[in-house]
Amino acid sequence: MLTGKLAQLDGDYDVVVVGGGPAGMAAALGAREVGANRVLILDRDREAGGILLQCIHPGFGLHHFGEELTGPEYAQRFLSEVCDKGIDVLTDAYAADIDLDKRVKVMSGRFGVRIISGSAVVLAMGARERTRGAIRTPGTRPAGVMTAGLTQRIVNMLGYLPGKRVAILGSGDIGLIMARRLTLEGVEVVGVYEIMPYPNGLNRNIVQCLNDFDIPLHLSTTVVNIHGRDRVEKVTVAPVDASLKPDLTRCSDVACDTLMLSIGLIPENELSRHLNLRFDPATGGPFVTSAMETSIDGVFACGNVVHIHDLVDFVTQESLLAGQGAGLYATGHRKPADNIRLIPGDNVASCVPHTISSDRDHTLYLRVKKPLDMSTIRLGEVYEKKLRYVFPAETLTVTVRPRFLENFHGNSLRIDVQPREPA
Ligand SMILES: Cc1cc2nc3c(=O)[nH]c(=O)nc-3n(C[C@H](O)[C@H](O)[C@H](O)COP(=O)(O)OP(=O)(O)OC[C@H]3O[C@@H](n4cnc5c(N)ncnc54)[C@H](O)[C@@H]3O)c2cc1C
């Protein structure tokens, strides 16, 4: 990958971006676009690019570039632009702490331990994967239990296979993509077991990664035991009832040497917690305004740190906004505060951003709680739109325009996604 080589490290920047994944790179470009001169991206990895570097499958960039790219190609386009725009990139640099004066403690392989100041800071640290401990799966502790993202890194970047016969717990997108990848590499994928009565990944991934390769998907089923001393030998699976409780009288054993977990991501918010930001329990990330500013002045956040995205194109859109917000803050041209709070109502699990302003367009990113076929999304009394279907795994985006709000004088707007009768 093309990457910037930083010859010296300044102590003061207009904008410091923590994390050099797609979110961090787009935020740095956004800050530059609105006039921030000194912009620094920090990343703990050897190269910037984040998760994209291990995603060697196509499917990235359809919204943003109007063409289908692999993860490394998508990352490279941004990294080239970052270098062209003279943005500093420091890799092998871990942001260990951050304080209210926006001083970031950096541990760098090249410069040692240094304190860097930013007039504004953007948090773009991504997400981590949920592990076996997060869902308390019983059984022994053999080798061969690993997350889908780790498997992706091992196979795509290091060139190893995780095992010969793999069972997958959870139908998240990364697991589905790895089911196909492992099959193409000659590994036998015996099945995907999903506790919910519906899949947790995008429909296109169910079709292209499971159906096209005859990999069975078992809904309303979970793993209730892991067996094996040194290495996984088998797992026990059981159907679950409506309250997700396994029926242990109907267990069966599945022989395998690997259990791959694809059971969700959690925003990587250690640093945000040091800052004591206000958090949204529904997303696991901070509350953010329409400029992606957190509850602390001058601290912005974007990407998976705020809420888990299913498409990197949405990460890019949202992160450009965060970077522009940070750049305007750093150069003293901050936009007026938002005047409307958004409240998740019926069948809305989460909504980002948490506040908007009535004077400009906004894209809202929503997650529903349960799937519905024919439904209507309503923003209070001001706007409604018919939807053919909604699905918890698929982010729902809504554009709110100032004309919807012309006759609205309240300070909070409730969002509902409700069933509707077929016409
Ligand atoms: C395993 C996995 C596979 C995925 N596959 C796809 C896919 O196929 N298609 C798709 O559209 N989306 C995919 N996603 C969704 C993905 O989350 C987004 O597309 C995108 O990568 C999120 O961007 P981000 O910049 O927020 O996070 P990331 O890409 O995770 O980048 C975060 C960066 O922050 C750095 N960092 C974290 N903490 C620190 C610190 N304290 N100091 C310095 N640096 C730090 C990390 O090293 C990393 O480079 C996948 C996600 C995961 C986890």
The ligand as a MOL file (V3000), in Angstrom:
LIG
                    3D

  0  0  0     0  0            999 V3000
M  V30 BEGIN CTAB
M  V30 COUNTS 53 58 0 0 0
M  V30 BEGIN ATOM
M  V30 1 C -13.6110 -7.9770 10.2270 0
M  V30 2 C -14.4800 -6.9780 9.5150 0
M  V30 3 C -14.8120 -7.1970 8.1700 0
M  V30 4 C -15.6340 -6.2700 7.4960 0
M  V30 5 N -15.9710 -6.5010 6.2060 0
M  V30 6 C -16.6690 -5.5570 5.5170 0
M  V30 7 C -16.9700 -5.7140 4.1480 0
M  V30 8 O -16.6380 -6.7300 3.5790 0
M  V30 9 N -17.6590 -4.7280 3.4920 0
M  V30 10 C -18.0370 -3.5580 4.1370 0
M  V30 11 O -18.6220 -2.6340 3.4890 0
M  V30 12 N -17.7850 -3.4060 5.4430 0
M  V30 13 C -17.1240 -4.3730 6.1300 0
M  V30 14 N -16.8860 -4.2300 7.4510 0
M  V30 15 C -17.4770 -3.0900 8.0660 0
M  V30 16 C -16.3730 -2.1550 8.4040 0
M  V30 17 O -16.5390 -1.9750 9.7360 0
M  V30 18 C -16.3690 -0.8300 7.6620 0
M  V30 19 O -16.5010 -1.0650 6.3020 0
M  V30 20 C -15.1160 0.0120 7.9690 0
M  V30 21 O -13.9210 -0.6960 7.9230 0
M  V30 22 C -15.2390 0.7270 9.3000 0
M  V30 23 O -14.3370 1.7920 9.2480 0
M  V30 24 P -13.6720 2.4440 10.5140 0
M  V30 25 O -12.6250 3.3590 9.9660 0
M  V30 26 O -14.7330 2.9720 11.3900 0
M  V30 27 O -12.9880 1.2470 11.2970 0
M  V30 28 P -11.7160 0.3290 10.9660 0
M  V30 29 O -11.6410 -0.0290 9.5490 0
M  V30 30 O -11.7980 -0.7680 11.9700 0
M  V30 31 O -10.4750 1.2790 11.3060 0
M  V30 32 C -10.1540 1.6790 12.6290 0
M  V30 33 C -8.6720 1.9870 12.6760 0
M  V30 34 O -8.3630 2.5770 13.9320 0
M  V30 35 C -7.1230 2.0870 14.4030 0
M  V30 36 N -7.0910 2.2620 15.8740 0
M  V30 37 C -7.9870 1.7770 16.7820 0
M  V30 38 N -7.6540 2.1750 18.0270 0
M  V30 39 C -6.5360 2.9330 17.9090 0
M  V30 40 C -5.7050 3.6330 18.8460 0
M  V30 41 N -5.9950 3.6530 20.1710 0
M  V30 42 N -4.6310 4.3000 18.3750 0
M  V30 43 C -4.3330 4.3110 17.0440 0
M  V30 44 N -5.0830 3.6660 16.1150 0
M  V30 45 C -6.1740 2.9960 16.5370 0
M  V30 46 C -7.1050 0.6460 13.9340 0
M  V30 47 O -5.7850 0.1400 13.8310 0
M  V30 48 C -7.7870 0.7500 12.5560 0
M  V30 49 O -6.8690 0.9390 11.5070 0
M  V30 50 C -16.1020 -5.1310 8.1580 0
M  V30 51 C -15.7770 -4.9440 9.5130 0
M  V30 52 C -14.9820 -5.8440 10.1800 0
M  V30 53 C -14.6490 -5.6130 11.6430 0
M  V30 END ATOM
M  V30 BEGIN BOND
M  V30 1 1 1 2
M  V30 2 1 2 3
M  V30 3 2 2 52
M  V30 4 2 3 4
M  V30 5 1 4 5
M  V30 6 1 4 50
M  V30 7 2 5 6
M  V30 8 1 6 7
M  V30 9 1 6 13
M  V30 10 2 7 8
M  V30 11 1 7 9
M  V30 12 1 9 10
M  V30 13 2 10 11
M  V30 14 1 10 12
M  V30 15 2 12 13
M  V30 16 1 13 14
M  V30 17 1 14 15
M  V30 18 1 14 50
M  V30 19 1 15 16
M  V30 20 1 16 17
M  V30 21 1 16 18
M  V30 22 1 18 19
M  V30 23 1 18 20
M  V30 24 1 20 21
M  V30 25 1 20 22
M  V30 26 1 22 23
M  V30 27 1 23 24
M  V30 28 2 24 25
M  V30 29 1 24 26
M  V30 30 1 24 27
M  V30 31 1 27 28
M  V30 32 2 28 29
M  V30 33 1 28 30
M  V30 34 1 28 31
M  V30 35 1 31 32
M  V30 36 1 32 33
M  V30 37 1 33 34
M  V30 38 1 33 48
M  V30 39 1 34 35
M  V30 40 1 35 36
M  V30 41 1 35 46
M  V30 42 1 36 37
M  V30 43 1 36 45
M  V30 44 2 37 38
M  V30 45 1 38 39
M  V30 46 1 39 40
M  V30 47 2 39 45
M  V30 48 1 40 41
M  V30 49 2 40 42
M  V30 50 1 42 43
M  V30 51 2 43 44
M  V30 52 1 44 45
M  V30 53 1 46 47
M  V30 54 1 46 48
M  V30 55 1 48 49
M  V30 56 2 50 51
M  V30 57 1 51 52
M  V30 58 1 52 53
M  V30 END BOND
M  V30 END CTAB
M  END
